[in-house]
Amino acid sequence: MGSTEQKSVAAGIGPPDLSTPEGFGKFYQEHVDAVLGFVTRRVTDPHLAADLTADVFLAALKAAPGYRPDRGVPIAWLYGIARNVLAGHARGSARERGALARLSGRRLLDDEDVAALEERIDAERAFRALAERHAALSEPLRAALDLVVVDGLTPAEAAQALGVTQATIRVRLHRARRALRNPQSAHHPVLAQQLEAAR
């Protein structure tokens, strides 16, 4: 182990340990808010938001043995899993275990939890509306746009989440910027500015 790696481990900075309940529990606490934000930007029902967030971490727990910290930051890995979970839900192909976990999660939500999630969903409404207004973009362009502009990943992290190269992400962002320069996109200057900043 090199001196830099030793210092990182000694400082508690190294890659997350997903192989133990304690390590995964800490990982969950560090990232649950970001994952919940990812989900609430895409769904409007508080029960469903809680269910899908739980499903994301169930999927992450299952995928933990294959986690490779050298391939990028943990949140990009989680967002990649979250995209798959939401896509699976949209196709109506959730597994039986996921359905049981959702039912359990729903029983745990009290009125206060529902109210808090509804507030979170309301706060993310502008992001959802923005995504809907750009539904004319192809799915690959929308995915790159969402991860970089809406979810705040860097192009490198978005590439990791989507399983493509950084060059591919930059091409997709360039094409999205070009599409936003069209006359029908003139009403979205804020998004255009954010895309320019993501170059």
Short mmCIF file of the C-alpha atoms (twelve columns), coordinates in Angstrom:
data_MODEL
# 
_entry.id   MODEL 
# 
loop_
_atom_site.group_PDB 
_atom_site.id 
_atom_site.type_symbol 
_atom_site.label_atom_id 
_atom_site.label_alt_id 
_atom_site.label_comp_id 
_atom_site.label_asym_id 
_atom_site.label_seq_id 
_atom_site.Cartn_x 
_atom_site.Cartn_y 
_atom_site.Cartn_z 
_atom_site.pdbx_PDB_model_num 
ATOM 1   C CA . MET A 1   0.000   0.000  0.000   1 
ATOM 2   C CA . GLY A 2   1.477   3.369  -1.046  1 
ATOM 3   C CA . SER A 3   1.884   6.318  1.322   1 
ATOM 4   C CA . THR A 4   -0.961  8.284  -0.304  1 
ATOM 5   C CA . GLU A 5   -3.319  5.333  -0.042  1 
ATOM 6   C CA . GLN A 6   -2.232  4.760  3.579   1 
ATOM 7   C CA . LYS A 7   -2.985  8.396  4.427   1 
ATOM 8   C CA . SER A 8   -6.412  8.138  2.782   1 
ATOM 9   C CA . VAL A 9   -7.290  4.987  4.697   1 
ATOM 10  C CA . ALA A 10  -5.957  6.438  7.968   1 
ATOM 11  C CA . ALA A 11  -8.066  9.544  7.415   1 
ATOM 12  C CA . GLY A 12  -11.105 7.394  6.665   1 
ATOM 13  C CA . ILE A 13  -11.301 8.732  3.125   1 
ATOM 14  C CA . GLY A 14  -10.852 5.577  1.046   1 
ATOM 15  C CA . PRO A 15  -13.494 3.869  -1.083  1 
ATOM 16  C CA . PRO A 16  -16.698 2.830  0.712   1 
ATOM 17  C CA . ASP A 17  -16.751 -0.677 2.183   1 
ATOM 18  C CA . LEU A 18  -19.954 -2.229 0.865   1 
ATOM 19  C CA . SER A 19  -19.136 -5.738 2.061   1 
ATOM 20  C CA . THR A 20  -20.383 -5.323 5.654   1 
ATOM 21  C CA . PRO A 21  -23.767 -4.210 7.049   1 
ATOM 22  C CA . GLU A 22  -22.039 -1.353 8.867   1 
ATOM 23  C CA . GLY A 23  -20.201 -0.190 5.761   1 
ATOM 24  C CA . PHE A 24  -23.273 -0.369 3.578   1 
ATOM 25  C CA . GLY A 25  -25.322 1.374  6.285   1 
ATOM 26  C CA . LYS A 26  -22.871 4.269  6.311   1 
ATOM 27  C CA . PHE A 27  -22.905 4.350  2.503   1 
ATOM 28  C CA . TYR A 28  -26.726 4.478  2.587   1 
ATOM 29  C CA . GLN A 29  -26.747 7.374  5.071   1 
ATOM 30  C CA . GLU A 30  -24.258 9.343  2.959   1 
ATOM 31  C CA . HIS A 31  -26.165 8.941  -0.308  1 
ATOM 32  C CA . VAL A 32  -29.874 8.398  0.453   1 
ATOM 33  C CA . ASP A 33  -30.710 12.101 0.166   1 
ATOM 34  C CA . ALA A 34  -29.075 12.377 -3.262  1 
ATOM 35  C CA . VAL A 35  -30.862 9.251  -4.509  1 
ATOM 36  C CA . LEU A 36  -34.187 10.488 -3.123  1 
ATOM 37  C CA . GLY A 37  -33.595 13.754 -4.978  1 
ATOM 38  C CA . PHE A 38  -32.900 11.834 -8.192  1 
ATOM 39  C CA . VAL A 39  -36.165 9.914  -7.778  1 
ATOM 40  C CA . THR A 40  -38.368 12.845 -6.745  1 
ATOM 41  C CA . ARG A 41  -37.269 14.758 -9.822  1 
ATOM 42  C CA . ARG A 42  -38.843 11.990 -11.873 1 
ATOM 43  C CA . VAL A 43  -41.953 10.792 -10.012 1 
ATOM 44  C CA . THR A 44  -44.840 12.644 -8.356  1 
ATOM 45  C CA . ASP A 45  -46.204 10.109 -5.860  1 
ATOM 46  C CA . PRO A 46  -44.549 10.162 -2.395  1 
ATOM 47  C CA . HIS A 47  -45.193 6.460  -1.756  1 
ATOM 48  C CA . LEU A 48  -43.675 5.571  -5.110  1 
ATOM 49  C CA . ALA A 49  -40.685 7.841  -4.413  1 
ATOM 50  C CA . ALA A 50  -40.026 6.023  -1.129  1 
ATOM 51  C CA . ASP A 51  -40.547 2.636  -2.802  1 
ATOM 52  C CA . LEU A 52  -38.185 3.339  -5.693  1 
ATOM 53  C CA . THR A 53  -35.506 4.806  -3.420  1 
ATOM 54  C CA . ALA A 54  -35.642 1.608  -1.361  1 
ATOM 55  C CA . ASP A 55  -35.425 -0.419 -4.594  1 
ATOM 56  C CA . VAL A 56  -32.329 1.518  -5.676  1 
ATOM 57  C CA . PHE A 57  -30.497 0.591  -2.475  1 
ATOM 58  C CA . LEU A 58  -31.703 -3.012 -2.658  1 
ATOM 59  C CA . ALA A 59  -30.254 -3.173 -6.166  1 
ATOM 60  C CA . ALA A 60  -27.056 -1.474 -4.958  1 
ATOM 61  C CA . LEU A 61  -26.730 -4.019 -2.152  1 
ATOM 62  C CA . LYS A 62  -27.065 -6.842 -4.671  1 
ATOM 63  C CA . ALA A 63  -24.549 -5.183 -7.023  1 
ATOM 64  C CA . ALA A 64  -22.108 -4.287 -4.216  1 
ATOM 65  C CA . PRO A 65  -19.679 -7.188 -4.893  1 
ATOM 66  C CA . GLY A 66  -19.078 -5.769 -8.378  1 
ATOM 67  C CA . TYR A 67  -18.590 -2.174 -7.240  1 
ATOM 68  C CA . ARG A 68  -15.338 -0.736 -8.614  1 
ATOM 69  C CA . PRO A 69  -14.269 2.496  -6.837  1 
ATOM 70  C CA . ASP A 70  -11.491 3.008  -9.402  1 
ATOM 71  C CA . ARG A 71  -14.129 3.568  -12.104 1 
ATOM 72  C CA . GLY A 72  -15.543 6.740  -10.576 1 
ATOM 73  C CA . VAL A 73  -17.447 8.317  -7.721  1 
ATOM 74  C CA . PRO A 74  -20.090 6.324  -5.796  1 
ATOM 75  C CA . ILE A 75  -22.971 8.680  -6.622  1 
ATOM 76  C CA . ALA A 76  -22.493 8.140  -10.357 1 
ATOM 77  C CA . TRP A 77  -22.626 4.375  -9.740  1 
ATOM 78  C CA . LEU A 78  -25.836 4.841  -7.729  1 
ATOM 79  C CA . TYR A 79  -27.410 7.082  -10.374 1 
ATOM 80  C CA . GLY A 80  -26.700 4.410  -12.980 1 
ATOM 81  C CA . ILE A 81  -28.521 1.891  -10.785 1 
ATOM 82  C CA . ALA A 82  -31.339 4.380  -10.161 1 
ATOM 83  C CA . ARG A 83  -31.851 4.884  -13.905 1 
ATOM 84  C CA . ASN A 84  -32.186 1.127  -14.350 1 
ATOM 85  C CA . VAL A 85  -34.628 0.826  -11.444 1 
ATOM 86  C CA . LEU A 86  -36.818 3.635  -12.766 1 
ATOM 87  C CA . ALA A 87  -36.690 2.205  -16.281 1 
ATOM 88  C CA . GLY A 88  -37.691 -1.200 -14.918 1 
ATOM 89  C CA . HIS A 89  -40.580 0.372  -13.060 1 
ATOM 90  C CA . ALA A 90  -41.725 2.210  -16.191 1 
ATOM 91  C CA . ARG A 91  -41.744 -1.086 -18.097 1 
ATOM 92  C CA . GLY A 92  -43.767 -2.698 -15.336 1 
ATOM 93  C CA . SER A 93  -41.134 -5.396 -14.831 1 
ATOM 94  C CA . ALA A 94  -40.325 -4.978 -11.130 1 
ATOM 95  C CA . ARG A 95  -39.240 -8.190 -9.446  1 
ATOM 96  C CA . GLU A 96  -41.323 -9.876 -6.746  1 
ATOM 97  C CA . ARG A 97  -38.742 -9.018 -4.092  1 
ATOM 98  C CA . GLY A 98  -38.860 -5.371 -5.103  1 
ATOM 99  C CA . ALA A 99  -42.658 -5.419 -4.881  1 
ATOM 100 C CA . LEU A 100 -42.517 -6.906 -1.381  1 
ATOM 101 C CA . ALA A 101 -39.952 -4.304 -0.325  1 
ATOM 102 C CA . ARG A 102 -42.191 -1.548 -1.679  1 
ATOM 103 C CA . LEU A 103 -45.164 -2.857 0.291   1 
ATOM 104 C CA . SER A 104 -43.047 -2.921 3.451   1 
ATOM 105 C CA . GLY A 105 -41.806 0.602  2.789   1 
ATOM 106 C CA . ARG A 106 -45.340 1.835  2.246   1 
ATOM 107 C CA . ARG A 107 -46.478 0.512  5.614   1 
ATOM 108 C CA . LEU A 108 -43.651 2.476  7.272   1 
ATOM 109 C CA . LEU A 109 -44.743 5.844  5.834   1 
ATOM 110 C CA . ASP A 110 -46.855 7.842  8.268   1 
ATOM 111 C CA . ASP A 111 -48.696 11.081 7.472   1 
ATOM 112 C CA . GLU A 112 -45.666 13.173 8.412   1 
ATOM 113 C CA . ASP A 113 -43.426 11.157 6.072   1 
ATOM 114 C CA . VAL A 114 -45.921 11.538 3.233   1 
ATOM 115 C CA . ALA A 115 -46.170 15.301 3.837   1 
ATOM 116 C CA . ALA A 116 -42.372 15.641 3.821   1 
ATOM 117 C CA . LEU A 117 -42.083 13.691 0.578   1 
ATOM 118 C CA . GLU A 118 -44.891 15.714 -1.004  1 
ATOM 119 C CA . GLU A 119 -42.971 18.889 -0.114  1 
ATOM 120 C CA . ARG A 120 -39.834 17.406 -1.651  1 
ATOM 121 C CA . ILE A 121 -41.758 16.483 -4.803  1 
ATOM 122 C CA . ASP A 122 -43.258 19.987 -5.014  1 
ATOM 123 C CA . ALA A 123 -39.779 21.474 -4.668  1 
ATOM 124 C CA . GLU A 124 -38.579 19.347 -7.592  1 
ATOM 125 C CA . ARG A 125 -41.610 20.189 -9.769  1 
ATOM 126 C CA . ALA A 126 -39.674 22.758 -11.815 1 
ATOM 127 C CA . PHE A 127 -37.057 20.149 -12.717 1 
ATOM 128 C CA . ARG A 128 -39.727 17.685 -13.824 1 
ATOM 129 C CA . ALA A 129 -41.458 20.359 -15.914 1 
ATOM 130 C CA . LEU A 130 -38.134 21.233 -17.524 1 
ATOM 131 C CA . ALA A 131 -37.521 17.581 -18.376 1 
ATOM 132 C CA . GLU A 132 -41.006 17.311 -19.886 1 
ATOM 133 C CA . ARG A 133 -40.432 20.395 -22.044 1 
ATOM 134 C CA . HIS A 134 -37.344 18.712 -23.481 1 
ATOM 135 C CA . ALA A 135 -39.047 15.399 -24.167 1 
ATOM 136 C CA . ALA A 136 -38.456 15.948 -27.897 1 
ATOM 137 C CA . LEU A 137 -34.750 15.153 -27.383 1 
ATOM 138 C CA . SER A 138 -33.707 11.575 -28.059 1 
ATOM 139 C CA . GLU A 139 -33.321 9.314  -25.012 1 
ATOM 140 C CA . PRO A 140 -29.484 9.330  -25.102 1 
ATOM 141 C CA . LEU A 141 -29.436 13.154 -25.225 1 
ATOM 142 C CA . ARG A 142 -32.034 13.409 -22.470 1 
ATOM 143 C CA . ALA A 143 -30.096 10.989 -20.271 1 
ATOM 144 C CA . ALA A 144 -26.855 12.968 -20.650 1 
ATOM 145 C CA . LEU A 145 -28.730 16.244 -20.097 1 
ATOM 146 C CA . ASP A 146 -30.518 14.994 -16.973 1 
ATOM 147 C CA . LEU A 147 -27.400 13.600 -15.331 1 
ATOM 148 C CA . VAL A 148 -25.248 16.686 -15.985 1 
ATOM 149 C CA . VAL A 149 -27.733 19.556 -15.742 1 
ATOM 150 C CA . VAL A 150 -30.467 18.238 -13.455 1 
ATOM 151 C CA . ASP A 151 -28.538 15.811 -11.230 1 
ATOM 152 C CA . GLY A 152 -25.289 17.790 -11.161 1 
ATOM 153 C CA . LEU A 153 -22.825 15.116 -12.271 1 
ATOM 154 C CA . THR A 154 -19.705 16.047 -14.182 1 
ATOM 155 C CA . PRO A 155 -19.488 14.756 -17.774 1 
ATOM 156 C CA . ALA A 156 -17.020 12.104 -16.557 1 
ATOM 157 C CA . GLU A 157 -19.424 10.959 -13.830 1 
ATOM 158 C CA . ALA A 158 -22.348 10.948 -16.275 1 
ATOM 159 C CA . ALA A 159 -20.271 8.783  -18.616 1 
ATOM 160 C CA . GLN A 160 -19.713 6.351  -15.742 1 
ATOM 161 C CA . ALA A 161 -23.427 6.272  -14.874 1 
ATOM 162 C CA . LEU A 162 -24.413 5.594  -18.487 1 
ATOM 163 C CA . GLY A 163 -21.567 3.201  -19.255 1 
ATOM 164 C CA . VAL A 164 -20.235 5.253  -22.170 1 
ATOM 165 C CA . THR A 165 -17.065 7.233  -22.833 1 
ATOM 166 C CA . GLN A 166 -16.556 10.862 -21.825 1 
ATOM 167 C CA . ALA A 167 -16.251 11.721 -25.510 1 
ATOM 168 C CA . THR A 168 -19.725 10.271 -26.125 1 
ATOM 169 C CA . ILE A 169 -21.186 12.344 -23.274 1 
ATOM 170 C CA . ARG A 170 -19.581 15.522 -24.612 1 
ATOM 171 C CA . VAL A 171 -20.976 14.830 -28.099 1 
ATOM 172 C CA . ARG A 172 -24.446 14.297 -26.618 1 
ATOM 173 C CA . LEU A 173 -24.227 17.526 -24.619 1 
ATOM 174 C CA . HIS A 174 -23.054 19.368 -27.746 1 
ATOM 175 C CA . ARG A 175 -26.036 18.023 -29.694 1 
ATOM 176 C CA . ALA A 176 -28.391 19.012 -26.866 1 
ATOM 177 C CA . ARG A 177 -26.929 22.542 -26.835 1 
ATOM 178 C CA . ARG A 178 -27.381 22.751 -30.592 1 
ATOM 179 C CA . ALA A 179 -31.004 21.599 -30.268 1 
ATOM 180 C CA . LEU A 180 -31.611 24.221 -27.583 1 
ATOM 181 C CA . ARG A 181 -30.371 26.950 -29.922 1 
ATOM 182 C CA . ASN A 182 -33.326 26.270 -32.218 1 
ATOM 183 C CA . PRO A 183 -36.083 28.948 -32.154 1 
ATOM 184 C CA . GLN A 184 -38.530 26.687 -30.300 1 
ATOM 185 C CA . SER A 185 -35.941 26.332 -27.512 1 
ATOM 186 C CA . ALA A 186 -35.446 30.068 -26.974 1 
ATOM 187 C CA . HIS A 187 -37.609 29.973 -23.864 1 
ATOM 188 C CA . HIS A 188 -35.052 27.926 -21.920 1 
ATOM 189 C CA . PRO A 189 -32.085 30.311 -21.389 1 
ATOM 190 C CA . VAL A 190 -31.300 28.963 -17.909 1 
ATOM 191 C CA . LEU A 191 -30.899 25.415 -19.183 1 
ATOM 192 C CA . ALA A 192 -28.808 26.676 -22.097 1 
ATOM 193 C CA . GLN A 193 -26.489 28.489 -19.664 1 
ATOM 194 C CA . GLN A 194 -26.168 25.352 -17.514 1 
ATOM 195 C CA . LEU A 195 -25.312 23.297 -20.572 1 
ATOM 196 C CA . GLU A 196 -22.615 25.790 -21.561 1 
ATOM 197 C CA . ALA A 197 -21.175 25.554 -18.039 1 
ATOM 198 C CA . ALA A 198 -21.075 21.751 -18.329 1 
ATOM 199 C CA . ARG A 199 -18.759 21.798 -21.345 1 
# 
